[in-house]
Amino acid sequence: MTLRDAGGAVQCVGDQLNLDLPLPESSVEIIGTVRPHPKRGGEVEVQMQAMTVIAAAAEPTPVELPKLERVHADTLLNHRAVTVRGLKERAALRVQAELLAGFRETLSGMGFTEISTPKIVEAGAEGALASLRWTTSGNPLTWPRARSCTSR
């Protein structure tokens, strides 16, 4: 079993425990001992002594996170809420977050003010986290949040 948190992922083993493993993406608590991985120098694994399921996943994920490199781009985008949980995808998001924080800090230090300007569009843009959706004359419309900066 692979245990993943904000810091990364680690393999957990418990051959003698006869555990009923929950579905991937379930939340679990593992009690165990960290030890060097027997086959991968410099890596560790956790020898599980006990596992408690905190919240079991209701259904299998639409894609397997370890196999994201073999998934079609449309599938990745259609299931983005799940696929961003992959280690490589999270790493890219962390880089993006650091870059945005640097821009934000620099522009703020220069006296710029960050503003959010709504725009009415035909469909939600990828990455528009907050949007208002409604229908007029049978046509769906979306009002996404857009970020920009302006000087004082």
N, C-alpha and C positions, 0 to 999 in steps of 0.2 A: 504494500500500500504506500502511496506517496502522500506525504503531509505537506501542505502548502500554506504559507502565511505571508505577511507583507515582506518578510526578509528573504524569502526564497522557498526552496522545496528540499525535502529530505525523505529518503526511503525509510520506511518503518517495517520491521520484520518481527514476526511472532509465530514461528512455525508450530510451537507446542501449545498455543492458546486455543485452537479450534474456534476462531472467531467467525461470526457471521458478518462479513464486511458489508457496510452500507453502500448505497449507490455513490458514484463519484459526485463531488461537490457537496456532500453531506458535511456538517460541522461535527467534529469529534474532539474529545479530550484524550490524549495519549499519556500514559505514565510508563516511563521506561528509562533505559540507560543509553547515553550517546557513546558510540564506540567507533573506531576507525572502520571504514568500509573494507571488507576483505579483498575486493577485487579492484577497487579504484583508489589508488594512492592519493592522499591529500583530501579525500572526501570522507564523510561520516555517514552512519546510519543509526537508527534508533532501534534497540532491541526492546520490543514492547513487553510490558508486564501486565498492562491492563488497558482497555479502551472503553470509553463511554461515548455513546452517540448523543450529542446535544440536540441536533436537529437533522433529521434524515431528509435527504432530497426526495421530493415527491415522485419524480420521474427521471429517467436517464437524460443526460445532456444531449442536445441534437448533434454535437460534434465531440470527438475525443480530443481533449486539450493536448496530450502529448503528440498527436498526429496532425496538428494544424497546418504543417507545411504541405500536406498532401490533400488539403481541402480546397475546392474551387472558390475563387474570389467572391462570387455571388453568395455562396453559402456562408462564408466568413462575415460578409456584411449583413446578411439576413439574420444572423444570430450573434450580432456584435456584443450584446450584453453578456454573452457567455465567452466568446472568443477573446475578449480583452483580458481574460483571466490567465491566459497562457504566459509563461515566463518571458518569452521574447517580446510579446505584445506589451506586457507591463513595463518592461525595460524601456521600450520606445516611448511609452506614455510618460514615464518618469523623466526622460530626457526632454520631452516636449514641455512638461510642467516646469522644469528648471529653467529652460529658455524663456518661457513666458514670464516666470517670476523675475528673471533678470531684466527683461524688457520693461516690465511693470515698475520695478524698483528704479531703474534708470530714468524712465520718462516721468515718474512721480517726482523724483529728485530734481528734475528740470522744470517742475511746475505744471506738468500736464495733469489733466483730470480724466480718469477713465469713465466713459459713459456707455450705456447700453441703449441702442436705438432699435425700436421694433420696425419690422418691414413686413408688409402683407405679400405673401408669395403663394404660388399655386400648390407647392408641396414642401414639406419640411426639408431643410438642408441637412446633410449628414453632419452629425456632431452638434446640432442645435438641441441642447439639453432641456431648455425650458421653452415650450411653445404653447400657444393657445390655438385650438382647432375649432372651427365652426363651419356650417354649411349655409350658403346663400343661393337661392334659386337652383337648388340641387347640386351645386358645385362646391366641393370641399375647399376650404382656404386654411392657411396656416399663418400664424403670426409669430415667427421665431425671434429669439433674442439675438442681437448681433453686438459684438464688442468693437469699440473703437476708442481712440484717445483724442482729446482736444486740448489745446493750451488754454491758460487762464484768460 
